[in-house]
Structures are given as C-alpha cells and as structure tokens.
Amino acid sequence: MLLLAYNHVSTSKMRYYTDENISKALVNILLDEGFDVLSCQEAGMLTTSDVEQLLFVAKEKRIIITRDDDFVKWHKKGAKHAGIIYIHPKMPDDGAAKGIIQINNTCARQMERKARRLYVIQYKSPSNFWSKLKKIF
C-alpha cells in the first residue's frame, strides 16, 4: 500500500463517489486520510451509464471523482450533480490524492453552498531535457 504524508487541515463532511475509472489504490489513500468515499463497485453501480451515475450522486449528494471526461461534458450540458472532480488520465494516484485533498481543504465550503462545481486536476508532463535541447539546435 502506498502511504503518503499530506498536510491536510481536516476532512470535511463532504461525501465522495468514485467511478470505475478510479483505482482501488486511490480510493484506499482517500479512505486512509479519513474521507467518506463510496466506490461505484461498493454502490453496485459498476457498468451503469454516466446518466445513471449522475442521478445516483445527485440523490446521494456525493461529489463524483472521475478520470472520464464525459462527466465534464455532462457538466457543460447542465446536468445536475453535487460536484465533479475530474482527474487527468495520466495523473498518478499520489498526485491525484494531493489534488483531491487540496480541493477538499480549500473548496469544501464553496461546494457545500453551491452544487454543480467542477474541479480539474491537471497533469504536467515531466520536462524532457533532450527535447528542449533538440529545439535549441
């Protein structure tokens, strides 16, 4: 198991839901940090459509954590939800966990006050020395 030390203030009463694109390792990191996380497998929602999952999270008032950009598209179309955290597919689990903890600590009150918030955890590729050098010559 990957154990990470994070500087977090506290886990709020925010409730999270992970779709099938989120690894068990990431779920376990969040659970170890004290988050209320329900996976789609635990909820019996594996292989259900995006619409069904959005209806479920809206009803349960859970913020969905996903790597599926279709949820970003649903957000833009005005779908009802309690919040979406979209993680870039290349982002490693430890970086994703840090991003979720940061969002939880800095944005939880905003999310409680106003649903339908979208947060994106970006991925920056490691700088490639050789490609930069190639551009110089």
Backbone hydrogen bonds, N-H to C=O, Kabsch-Sander energy under -0.5 kcal/mol:
donor,donor_aa,acceptor,acceptor_aa,energy
3,L,1,M,-0.6
4,L,2,L,-0.5
6,Y,4,L,-0.6
8,H,6,Y,-1.2
12,S,10,S,-0.7
16,Y,36,D,-3.1
17,Y,63,I,-2.6
18,T,38,L,-2.1
19,D,65,I,-1.9
22,I,19,D,-1.7
27,V,23,S,-2.0
28,N,24,K,-2.8
29,I,25,A,-2.1
30,L,26,L,-2.3
31,L,27,V,-2.6
32,D,28,N,-2.7
33,E,29,I,-1.4
34,G,31,L,-1.6
35,F,30,L,-2.5
36,D,14,M,-0.7
37,V,35,F,-1.1
38,L,16,Y,-2.0
40,C,18,T,-1.8
43,A,39,S,-1.9
44,G,41,Q,-1.0
45,M,40,C,-3.2
46,L,40,C,-0.7
48,T,45,M,-2.0
53,Q,49,S,-2.1
54,L,50,D,-2.8
55,L,51,V,-2.5
56,F,52,E,-2.1
57,V,53,Q,-2.8
58,A,54,L,-2.1
59,K,55,L,-2.2
60,E,56,F,-2.6
61,K,57,V,-0.9
62,R,57,V,-2.2
63,I,15,R,-3.1
64,I,62,R,-0.5
64,I,83,G,-2.4
65,I,17,Y,-3.2
66,T,64,I,-0.5
66,T,85,I,-2.6
69,D,67,R,-0.7
71,F,68,D,-1.6
73,K,69,D,-1.6
74,W,70,D,-2.4
75,H,71,F,-2.1
76,K,72,V,-2.3
77,K,73,K,-1.5
78,G,75,H,-1.6
79,A,74,W,-2.4
82,A,62,R,-0.6
84,I,117,R,-2.5
85,I,64,I,-3.1
86,Y,84,I,-0.6
86,Y,119,Y,-3.3
87,I,66,T,-3.0
87,I,85,I,-0.5
88,H,121,I,-2.5
91,M,88,H,-1.9
96,A,92,P,-2.5
97,A,93,D,-2.7
98,K,94,D,-2.0
99,G,95,G,-2.1
100,I,96,A,-2.6
101,I,97,A,-2.6
102,Q,98,K,-2.3
103,I,99,G,-2.6
104,N,100,I,-2.9
105,N,101,I,-2.5
106,T,102,Q,-2.4
107,C,103,I,-2.8
108,A,104,N,-1.0
111,M,107,C,-2.5
112,E,108,A,-2.4
113,R,109,R,-2.1
114,K,110,Q,-2.4
116,R,81,H,-1.0
119,Y,84,I,-2.7
121,I,86,Y,-3.2
122,Q,120,V,-0.8
125,S,123,Y,-0.6
129,F,127,S,-0.8
132,K,128,N,-1.8
133,L,129,F,-2.4
134,K,130,W,-2.3
135,K,131,S,-1.4
136,I,132,K,-1.2
137,F,133,L,-1.4
